[in-house]
């Protein structure tokens, strides 16, 4: 089937317009941003990592405990005033993470609310000791997908400002 040249220009312009509108609807963010975790409302500097499937949070956690027949974990952290707080969350799964050594590690995964700029999502967050890294929070694709464009030359483009955060 032969397509007429006079139809190609309008089709190509329509495709370009839809692509541009889709790209503009996404928030631009830098490779480092501030993010707030809920419950708790604690704000952390976060590395934006499109190579990571799941968001992860620093935690030197005690072993899980049982509550109503389910596994829970306590997540210790410091709030913005330096006060020690503990968030308790149900463990939704245990993830096996491939490592460069070839020996997989296990991480507990919980559901947490995350706010970056004005975008809030309730996502799975793996808990891991990130003390050797510069940033306690790593924002992965499970939070980023469909909402952001990453500007690798930018940092701290806006404070977390989510309006509809569950209490």
Buried (B, 14 or more C-beta within 10 A) or exposed (E): EEEEEEEEEEEEEEEEEEEEEEEEEBBBBBBBBBBBBBBBBBBBBBBBBBEBBBBBBBBEBEEBEEEEEEBBBBBEBEEEEEEEBEBEBEBBEEBEEEEEEEEEEEBBBBEBBBBBBBBBBEBBBBBBEBEEEEBBBBBBBBBBEEBBEBEEEBBEBBEBEBEEEEE
